[in-house]
Structures are given as C-alpha cells and as structure tokens.
Amino acid sequence: MGVALIQERGGRWESWGARLGGRVDAEDSIRQAVYIPAYAVYAYAGFGVKITTSESASEARSVLEVRLTGSDGSPLWHESFDNTDATSYSYFTHFYSPDLTAYRGQTVWVAAEATTEGLTTFYLDDFVLRVYRP
C-alpha cells in the first residue's frame, strides 16, 4: 500500500502540500513536468520547505533532494536538506532557482526525493514557476 504524499494540512497555512518522509526507512519522491514558454524574458522556479525531526542534530541521516532537470535528464539546479537543518527550517523558507530562460520552449522537470532513516518529515509547498514576458 502506498502513502499519499500530497496531503491536506501538509502545506503552509494548513493547506494542501507535499509531506515526504515521517517514517523510518521512507523513500518518497514526487515529480512534475513544467514548460518554459518561448516568450519568457525571465523565468524561475521556487518552493517552500519546512523540516521537523526527532533525530539527532549532530549527524545527517535523513535527506531531501530537490532538483530541476532538463527533458534529457541533464541537471539544471539542486538543493539538498537533511535532519540537521530542522532548526533552520522549522517554518516554511523559500528557495528560488537561477534564471531558466536558456530553456525557453522546453519542458523541465521538478523533482523532490526524500530518504529518511528516522522520523524526519520534509514539507514542501508553494511550488511556483514565475515567467516574465516582454
């Protein structure tokens, strides 16, 4: 039986969001294709993250990787978090990619993968693709 990763009350303001991990030996992932319009003069992706844990803050044991990849799988951008970051990200903190206009007219993939050894939960919300047009 699978685990619902998109959950009500999993996001900021108790709204819908992604909840990865939160279980011993969890391996959770979500992925979404995003099209960068050909007319974009500036484009970036963003997301918010929050981390809760009952694991020790002295050693990274549970990890969240958030990646942007090209349609061919080439890496475009990457952010990594672990259980030792829980105090820094106990509330939703936003991260933004570099400018993606080099990929105008193409589809890119946004993916998040969590591997937890202990009881660390990674909450993701407020995914956004901002596109500025001429």
Backbone as CSV, one residue per row, in Angstrom:
resi,resn,N_x,N_y,N_z,CA_x,CA_y,CA_z,C_x,C_y,C_z
1,MET,0.840,-1.179,0.000,0.000,0.000,0.000,0.879,1.233,0.000
2,GLY,0.556,2.205,-0.838,1.335,3.424,-0.941,0.945,4.443,0.114
3,VAL,1.726,5.489,0.171,1.494,6.583,1.110,1.133,7.815,0.297
4,ALA,0.075,8.515,0.682,-0.315,9.754,-0.002,0.688,10.843,0.366
5,LEU,1.414,11.346,-0.625,2.440,12.358,-0.359,1.891,13.774,-0.434
6,ILE,0.844,13.973,-1.205,0.183,15.271,-1.258,-0.975,15.191,-0.280
7,GLN,-0.912,16.011,0.774,-1.871,15.866,1.861,-2.451,17.203,2.274
8,GLU,-3.718,17.160,2.688,-4.316,18.334,3.296,-3.606,18.569,4.625
9,ARG,-3.366,19.795,4.946,-2.641,20.208,6.155,-1.145,19.904,6.071
10,GLY,-0.663,19.529,4.894,0.765,19.287,4.719,1.511,20.526,4.297
11,GLY,0.763,21.568,3.915,1.394,22.776,3.404,1.359,23.932,4.382
12,ARG,1.870,25.029,3.908,1.857,26.252,4.693,0.413,26.680,4.884
13,TRP,0.086,27.286,6.003,-1.267,27.743,6.335,-2.248,26.577,6.425
14,GLU,-1.740,25.384,6.717,-2.603,24.202,6.865,-3.317,23.839,5.564
15,SER,-2.772,24.247,4.447,-3.357,23.930,3.147,-2.760,22.623,2.624
16,TRP,-3.085,22.294,1.384,-2.529,21.110,0.747,-1.051,21.318,0.477
17,GLY,-0.253,20.276,0.622,1.172,20.338,0.337,1.747,18.935,0.309
18,ALA,3.021,18.857,-0.005,3.695,17.556,-0.043,4.330,17.282,1.316
19,ARG,4.193,16.056,1.760,4.772,15.608,3.033,5.573,14.353,2.726
20,LEU,6.899,14.474,2.754,7.769,13.350,2.426,8.499,12.890,3.686
21,GLY,8.656,11.596,3.821,9.320,11.033,4.994,8.338,10.883,6.134
22,GLY,8.829,11.124,7.356,7.980,10.990,8.531,7.829,9.557,8.996
23,ARG,8.572,8.659,8.342,8.538,7.241,8.685,9.965,6.709,8.654
24,VAL,10.231,5.691,9.430,11.541,5.053,9.412,11.734,4.374,8.061
25,ASP,12.891,4.572,7.454,13.263,3.967,6.170,12.310,4.327,5.025
26,ALA,11.832,5.566,5.017,10.961,6.025,3.927,11.802,6.388,2.711
27,GLU,11.266,6.130,1.542,11.852,6.563,0.271,10.706,7.129,-0.552
28,ASP,10.531,8.450,-0.505,9.416,9.116,-1.155,9.919,10.038,-2.252
29,SER,9.144,10.165,-3.322,9.519,11.097,-4.383,8.281,11.608,-5.096
30,ILE,8.377,12.851,-5.551,7.343,13.452,-6.384,8.055,14.115,-7.555
31,ARG,7.322,14.263,-8.664,7.931,14.820,-9.872,6.851,15.492,-10.713
32,GLN,7.193,16.610,-11.334,6.241,17.357,-12.155,6.965,17.974,-13.344
33,ALA,6.376,17.844,-14.525,6.915,18.496,-15.724,6.418,19.941,-15.768
34,VAL,7.293,20.852,-16.191,6.963,22.273,-16.287,7.484,22.788,-17.619
35,TYR,6.623,23.481,-18.356,7.000,24.025,-19.656,7.427,25.487,-19.496
36,ILE,8.600,25.832,-20.032,9.086,27.217,-20.010,8.647,27.859,-21.337
37,PRO,7.737,28.814,-21.299,7.225,29.389,-22.546,8.321,30.046,-23.383
38,ALA,8.147,29.983,-24.694,9.134,30.542,-25.624,9.252,32.053,-25.486
39,TYR,8.197,32.729,-25.025,8.217,34.190,-24.918,8.880,34.706,-23.640
40,ALA,9.298,33.835,-22.747,9.827,34.260,-21.448,11.082,35.123,-21.596
41,VAL,11.082,36.276,-20.908,12.302,37.085,-20.843,13.033,36.809,-19.525
42,TYR,12.320,36.218,-18.573,12.913,35.786,-17.311,11.989,34.728,-16.738
43,ALA,12.554,33.642,-16.227,11.750,32.569,-15.639,12.540,31.910,-14.516
44,TYR,11.834,31.587,-13.448,12.467,30.830,-12.368,11.436,29.973,-11.657
45,ALA,11.921,28.962,-10.994,11.072,28.077,-10.195,11.366,28.351,-8.724
46,GLY,10.409,28.067,-7.882,10.604,28.258,-6.452,9.754,27.290,-5.660
47,PHE,10.072,27.153,-4.385,9.313,26.284,-3.491,9.621,26.671,-2.056
48,GLY,8.753,26.244,-1.150,8.975,26.432,0.276,9.221,25.095,0.936
49,VAL,10.078,25.083,1.964,10.388,23.841,2.681,10.322,24.085,4.192
50,LYS,9.869,23.054,4.900,9.841,23.039,6.366,10.292,21.642,6.786
51,ILE,11.060,21.550,7.869,11.586,20.250,8.317,11.296,20.072,9.798
52,THR,10.754,18.899,10.147,10.610,18.525,11.553,11.334,17.195,11.753
53,THR,11.905,17.007,12.926,12.639,15.765,13.175,12.689,15.439,14.656
54,SER,12.844,14.161,14.934,13.154,13.712,16.290,14.522,13.041,16.289
55,GLU,15.231,13.166,15.145,16.587,12.612,15.040,17.600,13.591,15.620
56,SER,18.761,13.085,15.920,19.858,13.900,16.437,20.253,14.954,15.414
57,ALA,20.570,16.138,15.894,21.010,17.220,15.010,22.506,17.152,14.733
58,SER,23.187,16.129,15.260,24.642,16.058,15.102,25.093,15.313,13.850
59,GLU,24.201,14.544,13.225,24.600,13.753,12.058,23.454,13.683,11.046
60,ALA,23.791,13.928,9.778,22.790,13.865,8.714,22.429,12.410,8.440
61,ARG,21.172,12.064,8.684,20.713,10.698,8.476,19.528,10.619,7.527
62,SER,18.773,11.691,7.424,17.611,11.749,6.538,17.810,12.924,5.591
63,VAL,17.564,12.713,4.294,17.941,13.699,3.285,16.782,13.969,2.323
64,LEU,16.646,15.236,1.939,15.722,15.660,0.900,16.536,16.308,-0.210
65,GLU,16.332,15.861,-1.433,16.973,16.444,-2.614,15.873,17.040,-3.480
66,VAL,16.009,18.319,-3.834,15.087,18.969,-4.771,15.897,19.331,-6.001
67,ARG,15.432,18.874,-7.166,16.200,19.046,-8.400,15.335,19.582,-9.528
68,LEU,15.986,20.346,-10.401,15.424,20.706,-11.699,16.306,20.038,-12.729
69,THR,15.687,19.322,-13.664,16.454,18.677,-14.731,15.829,19.020,-16.080
70,GLY,16.664,19.006,-17.104,16.171,19.208,-18.454,15.392,17.995,-18.906
71,SER,14.702,18.111,-20.028,13.918,16.978,-20.538,14.802,15.783,-20.871
72,ASP,16.088,16.041,-21.095,17.033,14.953,-21.378,17.686,14.405,-20.103
73,GLY,17.256,14.905,-18.931,17.806,14.444,-17.660,19.019,15.222,-17.188
74,SER,19.459,16.209,-17.958,20.638,16.991,-17.565,20.311,17.847,-16.336
75,PRO,21.231,17.926,-15.373,20.975,18.700,-14.161,20.988,20.200,-14.438
76,LEU,19.985,20.915,-13.888,19.900,22.361,-14.049,20.108,23.099,-12.731
77,TRP,19.609,22.487,-11.637,19.666,23.150,-10.331,19.383,22.111,-9.263
78,HIS,19.934,22.326,-8.053,19.819,21.323,-6.999,19.902,22.001,-5.633
79,GLU,19.047,21.589,-4.719,19.114,21.994,-3.311,19.001,20.727,-2.476
80,SER,19.761,20.671,-1.391,19.766,19.497,-0.524,19.521,19.928,0.921
81,PHE,18.737,19.130,1.634,18.411,19.391,3.031,18.530,18.084,3.797
82,ASP,18.747,18.168,5.113,18.766,16.956,5.932,18.247,17.261,7.322
83,ASN,18.191,16.238,8.171,17.630,16.394,9.512,18.375,17.429,10.353
84,THR,19.644,17.684,10.067,20.393,18.683,10.852,19.938,20.105,10.524
85,ASP,19.162,20.282,9.458,18.654,21.601,9.070,17.321,21.930,9.736
86,ALA,16.785,21.032,10.539,15.428,21.194,11.072,15.248,22.499,11.848
87,THR,16.223,22.910,12.626,16.045,24.154,13.381,16.070,25.369,12.472
88,SER,16.818,25.310,11.385,16.870,26.433,10.438,15.596,26.551,9.625
89,TYR,14.943,25.429,9.369,13.753,25.424,8.517,12.551,24.871,9.270
90,SER,12.342,25.356,10.495,11.198,24.906,11.280,9.914,25.596,10.826
91,TYR,10.043,26.642,10.029,8.919,27.297,9.359,9.232,27.283,7.876
92,PHE,8.235,27.465,7.026,8.472,27.422,5.589,9.448,28.522,5.174
93,THR,10.506,28.108,4.494,11.521,29.004,3.953,11.537,28.796,2.447
94,HIS,11.629,29.888,1.680,11.558,29.787,0.224,12.931,29.756,-0.426
95,PHE,13.014,28.977,-1.487,14.226,28.869,-2.304,13.831,29.101,-3.750
96,TYR,14.742,29.704,-4.518,14.456,30.016,-5.910,15.606,29.564,-6.791
97,SER,15.250,29.058,-7.970,16.242,28.607,-8.943,16.889,29.812,-9.618
98,PRO,17.986,29.572,-10.312,18.513,30.625,-11.179,17.581,30.809,-12.383
99,ASP,17.846,31.818,-13.186,17.051,32.108,-14.375,17.027,30.897,-15.311
100,LEU,15.828,30.543,-15.787,15.642,29.365,-16.636,15.364,29.723,-18.099
101,THR,15.592,30.967,-18.501,15.247,31.344,-19.872,16.101,30.638,-20.919
102,ALA,17.210,30.078,-20.552,18.003,29.289,-21.502,17.219,28.057,-21.973
103,TYR,16.146,27.722,-21.260,15.344,26.542,-21.585,13.978,26.936,-22.152
104,ARG,13.873,28.144,-22.702,12.618,28.585,-23.329,12.181,27.581,-24.387
105,GLY,10.865,27.336,-24.399,10.312,26.412,-25.376,10.549,24.950,-25.037
106,GLN,11.053,24.684,-23.837,11.349,23.309,-23.430,10.603,22.952,-22.150
107,THR,10.502,21.667,-21.913,9.937,21.162,-20.668,11.084,20.807,-19.733
108,VAL,10.980,21.234,-18.488,11.938,20.841,-17.455,11.166,20.061,-16.392
109,TRP,11.880,19.313,-15.593,11.266,18.509,-14.535,11.675,19.041,-13.171
110,VAL,10.702,19.151,-12.278,10.936,19.482,-10.883,10.718,18.187,-10.109
111,ALA,11.700,17.777,-9.320,11.573,16.529,-8.563,12.056,16.727,-7.138
112,ALA,11.420,16.055,-6.210,11.838,16.045,-4.807,11.899,14.591,-4.360
113,GLU,13.012,14.219,-3.741,13.209,12.849,-3.263,13.690,12.886,-1.821
114,ALA,13.006,12.155,-0.962,13.381,12.084,0.450,13.712,10.648,0.817
115,THR,14.802,10.492,1.528,15.190,9.204,2.105,15.396,9.447,3.586
116,THR,14.592,8.790,4.404,14.685,9.020,5.842,15.112,7.756,6.564
117,GLU,16.011,7.949,7.498,16.442,6.845,8.352,15.596,6.807,9.609
118,GLY,15.223,7.976,10.076,14.425,8.086,11.296,13.188,8.929,11.046
119,LEU,12.687,9.527,12.088,11.441,10.272,11.990,11.676,11.741,11.642
120,THR,12.088,11.976,10.424,12.219,13.324,9.887,11.166,13.492,8.802
121,THR,10.469,14.626,8.843,9.457,14.918,7.839,9.858,16.180,7.086
122,PHE,9.783,16.112,5.768,10.065,17.245,4.897,8.731,17.691,4.287
123,TYR,8.363,18.936,4.536,7.140,19.512,3.990,7.514,20.441,2.843
124,LEU,6.838,20.305,1.719,7.074,21.161,0.557,5.764,21.805,0.137
125,ASP,5.831,23.097,-0.174,4.631,23.813,-0.581,5.033,25.037,-1.394
126,ASP,4.037,25.694,-1.932,4.230,26.941,-2.673,5.175,26.777,-3.858
127,PHE,5.053,25.648,-4.563,5.820,25.493,-5.799,5.317,26.525,-6.796
128,VAL,6.227,27.175,-7.481,5.844,28.230,-8.399,6.790,28.243,-9.598
129,LEU,6.233,28.566,-10.739,7.045,28.883,-11.911,6.656,30.312,-12.278
130,ARG,7.585,31.241,-12.124,7.342,32.647,-12.467,7.937,32.918,-13.821
131,VAL,7.108,33.448,-14.692,7.541,33.768,-16.048,7.218,35.232,-16.324
132,TYR,8.213,35.970,-16.760,8.014,37.372,-17.139,8.049,37.447,-18.650
133,ARG,7.086,38.182,-19.201,7.004,38.298,-20.652,7.360,39.731,-21.061
134,PRO,7.667,39.916,-22.332,8.048,41.259,-22.803,6.884,42.240,-22.709
